[in-house]
C-alpha cells in the first residue's frame, strides 16, 4: 500500500490516528464479540477441569486433558497461518465460533445420561484446534481495525475487557457448577460462541490489497519455514520465541495446579475455585490497562522482562499459600504480569510483520512457543500429585525468574522500540517449491 493510499485509509476513519477506540464502530463490535466469547470461555476454564476432578479425583487426569488440548492447538498452529493468510478472515472467524458452539454444546447434552470422560478427550482437542485457527485470525485483523499506531492500546483494551468478563465468568461458573453441575457451565460457553458469531457478522474488516495477499499456494512446511525465517531474522522475536518456549512449558498447567491446590490441599468447594479465578482475572484487567502506559515509559525490554520475573515470584509463592486470599492475590499478580508480557509480545509481532506474512509469522511463533507446553502441563500436574504442589510451584516459579534474568543477556534487554526501522527485518524472499507436503484444503 502506498503512503497516499494509507493516508486516504486513515482519512476514512477506521485508521485515523488518535480517534478513540470506542468510537470506531467495527472495532467496538469486534471488541464486544470477544468480550462475550471470553465470558463464556471462562465458564469452560473452570468447568472442564471440575468435570474431570469430579469423576476421577485426579489432578494428573486434569493435566492430561490440558495436555491433549494443548497438543491439538500446537498441531493446528503449524498450518493455521497459511489458511488465515489465504481465506476471507471474517468468514473464518465466524465459522470457528459456530463450530465451537456445536462441539461444546454436545457435552451438557451427553452429561444428562451420566459422565463420559472420553467425550472431553474427544471434544476439547477439536475445540482447541479450531480455537487456535480463530486466535491466529484474531491477531491478524486487529491491525486493520485500528491501525499500527494504536495496536498496544487496542490489545490492552481487548485484554482488559476480556479480563473483566473473566471476573464475572469464573465467579458465575463456580456458582453454576455448585448448583447445577459443571456440565451446565460448559453449556453457557457454547451459547457464548453463538453470540460472538452473530456480532462478527456485523463487523466490516478492511479488505486486503493484492500485494497483502498470499500468492500461489505453497506447501505446508514452506509456509511454516517462511514464518520461522522471519522470526529468526528479527533479534528480539528470536529471543522471545526461545524464552517463551520454556515459559509455556512451565505454566500451561498452572490453572489445574491452582484448582487442585484449592480443592485437595485446602479443602474448598467449587464456589471458592470460581471466586479465586475471578479475583485472579482482576489482575489481568489491571495489567491490560497499564501495559500501554508502562511500555511507553520503560520500553519493550524492561516491561517484558519485569513482567516475567514477577510471574515467577507469584508462581513460586502459590504452593506456599495456605489461605484463600493469599492464593487469590498471587493468582492476580501472575495473571496481571502474564497479560502484560503477552500483550507486549503480540503487539511487537503485529507492528513489525508485513501484512501478507502476519498469519504465518503468528502461526510459527505460537507453534514454537507451545511445542512443549502440553508435555509441561502433564509433567507439572503429575509431579504435583506425586510430590505435592509446594515444591513443584517453587521449582517452576524459580525457573521463570531465571528466564527473566536470561532475557537481560539477549536483545530483549535494550528496550529498543520494535517499530524502529533499524530493528525491523525484511521479509524472507519467496522460495521455489520443492518436494513438500501439500496444504490440505481449509485446514488451519
N, C-alpha and C positions, 0 to 999 in steps of 0.2 A: 504494500500500500504506500503511495507517495505521501509526502508531507502535506501536500494540499488536500489530498483525499482524507487524511487523518484529521486535518483541521475542520473540514466540512462535516465529518462524522461527529466531531466534538460539538460543532455548532448545532447539530440536530438535537442535542440534549442528553442522550444517554451517556455519552463520553465526556460531558462538559466538566472540566476540572473545577473542583470546589463546590459543585452542586451537592446539596445534602442528599445522602443516600436514600433517605426515606421518601424523597420527592421524585425518585426515579421509579416510574410505575412498574416496569418489568423486573427490576431488581427487588422492589418491595414485595411483589407477588412471589418471586423466587425465594426470597427471604422467609416469607410466611410459610411457604410449602415445606422448606427444610426444617423450620421450627416445629411444625406439626409432625413431620416424619420422625424427628428425633424424640419428640414426646412419646410417640408410640414405641420407638426403639428402646427407650429407657424401661419400658414395661418388659420387653423381651430380655433385656440385660439382667433383670432380676429374676424373671420367671423361669427361663430355661435352666439356669443352674439349680434353682429351687426344685424344679421338676425332677432333676437327676438326684439331688440330695434326698428328696422326699422318698424316692423309690429305692435308692441304693444305700444312702448314708455314707457315701464315699467321696472324699474330695478328689481322689485320683480319677474317679469316673467323671467328675466335673471337669477336671483338667483335660481328660481325654476328649471330651466333647468340644472343648475350646480348641484343642489341637487339631481335631478333624476339620472344624470350621475354618481355622486359620490356614491349614494346608490347602483347602479348596480355594480360599482367597488368593493365596500365593500362586497357585496354578493358573487361576483366571487372570491374574495380573500380567502374566507373561504375554498374553495376546490382547489384553484389553485396549492398550494404546493404539494398536493397529486398527481395531474396529472403530474406536472413537474418532480417529483422525480421518476415517473414510465415510462414515454414515451421517445421517441427519441427527445431530446431538439431541435435539428436543424430543424427537420420536423415541430415541434410545432411552432417555431418562424416564419418559412416561411408561414405556414397555417394562423397564426394570421395576418400577413401582408396582405395576399391575401383577407381574409375575410373583413378586414377594407377597403381595396381598393374598393371592391364591394359596401359595405354599404355607405361609404361616396360618392361614385360616383353616387348614386341614387339621392342625394339631388339636385345638379345643374340640373339634367335632369327634375325632378319634378318641380323645381322652374321656368322652362321655361313656365309653364302653370299657374303661379301665386303662391304666398306664401302659404305654407302649414305648419303652426306651429306644427301641430300634428305629422308631419313626423320627426321633430327634436326630439320630445319626444319619438319617437319610435326608431330612428336610434342611437342617442347618447348613451342611456343605453347599447345597444348591443355592440357598439364600445368600450365603457368604460370597459365592462366586458371582451371582448377579449383583450383589451389593458392591463388589469391587469394580465391576463394569460401570455401575452408577457413579461410584466415587471418582473414578478417572474422568468420566464425562463431566461430573460436577466441577472438578478443578478447572477443566478446560473452558467452561462457559463463563466463569466469574469475570475474567478479564474483559470479555466482550460486553458485559453488562455495566461495568463501572469504569473501565479504562485503567491503564497501568498505574497512574498516579495515586489512586485510592485503593490499591489492592490490599495492603496491610490493614487499612481501616475496615474495608469490606469484609475481609476474612475474620477480623476481630469481632465485627458486629454479628456475622453469621455464627461464629463460635459462642458469642455471649448469649444470644437469644436461644441458641440450641441448648446451652447450658442452663438457661432459665427454665426452659421446658424440662431439662433434666432434673431440676429441683423438684418440680411437681410430679414428674413421671415416676421416679423411684418411690416417692412417698405414697402415691396412689397405688403403685404396683404392689408395694408391701401390704397395703390395706386390702386390696382386691385379693391378693394371694392368701391373706389371713382369713378373709370372709368366704371367698368362693373358690379358692384354689389357684395355683399358678397358671393352669391352663387357660383360665378366663383372662388373665393378664396378657397372654400371648394373642388372644382374640382381639384385644384393644390394639395391639401392634399391627395386626393385619388390617384393621379398619383404617389406621392412620396412613398406610400406604395408598389406599384408595383416595383419601382426601388429598394427599400430596400430588397424585397423578392428575386429579381434577384441577388443581391450582396450576400445574405446569402446562396444562392445555391453554392457559390464558397468557403465558409468557411469550414474548416475541424476542427470540435470540437474534443477535446480529448475524447476517449471512456472511459466510466466509468468501473472500475473493478467490479467483482461480489460483493465485500464487500461494494461498494459505492452505490449499487442499493437497492431500497426498496424491501423487500422480498415479503411475502404473502400479499394479498390485505386485508386491514382492513377498518373499517367503516369510514365515513366522520368525525364524531365527535372524533373518536380515533385519526385520523390524526391531527385534529386541536388541541386536547389536548396534543399531542406529541410536537408540536411546542410551545404551550403555556407553557408546563412544562420546556422546555429548556430555554425560556425567563425568567421564574420565577426563575430558578436556577442560572442565571447569574446576579449578583447585579447591574452592570451598565446597561445591557439591560432591566432589570426590571424597573429601574428608568426612562430610556429613554422612554419606552413604555407608562408609565403613563403621563409623561410630554408632549410627542408628541400627545397624545390623546387630550389634551386641546389645544395645539398649532394648530393642524389641524382644530379643531372646529372653532377657531378664524380666520384662514387665508385662508380657501378654497375659500371663496367668494371675496378675495381681488381683483382679476382681474376684476370681474364685478363692484366692487366699483370704481376702477380707471377709467374704461371706462365711467361709469355713471357720475363720477365727472368731467371728461374732456368734455363730450358732454352736460350734463344737467346743471351742476353748472357753468362751464367756457365757454360753448357755442362754442366749437371747432368741426371740422369735422372729418370724418373717417381717413383722411390722417394724422392728428395730433395724433390720437389714435395710429396708426401704428408707427409713429415716436417715441412717448414716450415709447412704448413697445420695440422698437429696442434699444433705449438708455438704458432701463432697463436691456436688455439682455447683454449689455456691462458689467454691474455689475456682472452678472453670470459668464462671462468669467474671470474677474479679480479674483473672489473668487475661481473658479475652478483651476486656475493656481497657486494660492498661498496656497491652503489648505494643500498640502503635506508638504511644507516647514514650514508653521506655526505649523502644528501638530507635526512635528519633534522637533521644537524648544520649544513649550509651553506644548505639551502633549494633549491628547484627551479632558480631562475635561475643561481646560481653553479655548480651541479652540471652543468647542461646546457651552459652557455657554456664552462666549463673543459674539458669532455669534447670538444667540437667543436674547440677550439683545439689540444688535444693530437693529435687525429685529423689535423689539418692538418700539424702538425710531423712526425708519423710518416710521412705520405704523402709529404711533400717529401723526406724522407731515404731513402725506398725506392729511388729512382732512383740515388742516390749509393752505396748499399751494394754492395760488391764481394765479400763473402763470405757464406756461408750463415747463420752465426749472427747477423750484423747484419740480414739480411733477415727472419729469423725473429723477432728481438726487436722490430723495427719493426712487423711484421705483428701481433704480440701487443699492442703498445701501441695501434695503430689499432683493433683489434677490441675491446679492453677498453673504450676510451672510446666507440666507436660503440655498443657494447652498453649502456653506462651512459646515454648520451643517448637511445637508443631506448626503454629501459625507463622512464625518466622521462616521455618523451613519451606512451607508451602508457598509463601509469598515470594521467597527467593526464586524458586523454580518458575513460578508464573512470570516474574519480572524479566528473567534472563533468557527464557526459552522462546525461539521463534514459533509463531502460531502453528505452522504445519508440522512441527515436531512435538508440540506440547503434550499430546496424548501419549506418544511413545516414550517420551522422557519421563513423564509421571508414572507410566506403567513400569518402566525399567527400574525407576527409583524404588517404587513400592515392592517390586519383585525381589530386589536385592535386600531391601530393608527387612522384609518379613520372611525371608527364605528359611531362616532357622527358628523363627518365633514359635511355630506350632510345637516343635520339639522342646523349646524352652518352657512352654506352658505345661506340657506333660511332665517334664523333669521337675519343675518348680512344685507342682501340686503333689507329685509322688514323694518328693523329698519332705514336704510339709507333713504328709500323712505318716511318714516313717520317722522323721526326726523332730517334728513339731514346727510351728510357724516361726518361733523366735529366732533360731539360728539361721533358718532359710531366708527370712526377711533381712536379717543383719548382713548376711553374705551378699545377697542381691543388691541391697542398698549401697554397701561399701564399694561394690564394683561399679555402680552408676556414678558415684563420686569420682572414682578413678577415671572413668570415661571423660568427665568434665576436665580433670587435670590433663589428660592426654590431649584434649582439644586445644590447650594452651600452646602446644608444640606443633600445631597444624596451621594452615592458612585461615582457619576459622578465627583465630585469636585476633587478627588485625582489626576486625570490625569494619573493614573497608566496605563502602556502600556497594551492594550487589548490582546496582544499576549503573555503576561507574563503567564507562566503556572500556576501561583498562582491564576489567576482570570478566567481561562477557566473552565467552568463546565463540568462535564461528561454528556454524552448523556443519557437521561432517559431510563431505561430498557424497553424492549418490554412488552406490556401488553397482557393479554389473551383477545380474542374477546368476547364481550358481546352483549347484545341486542341493537345494534347501527344502525343508519341509514346507509345504504349501499351506497358506492360510485357509482354514475351514470356513465355509460361509456362515456369517452372522455370529461367529463366536467372539467372545470378549478377548 
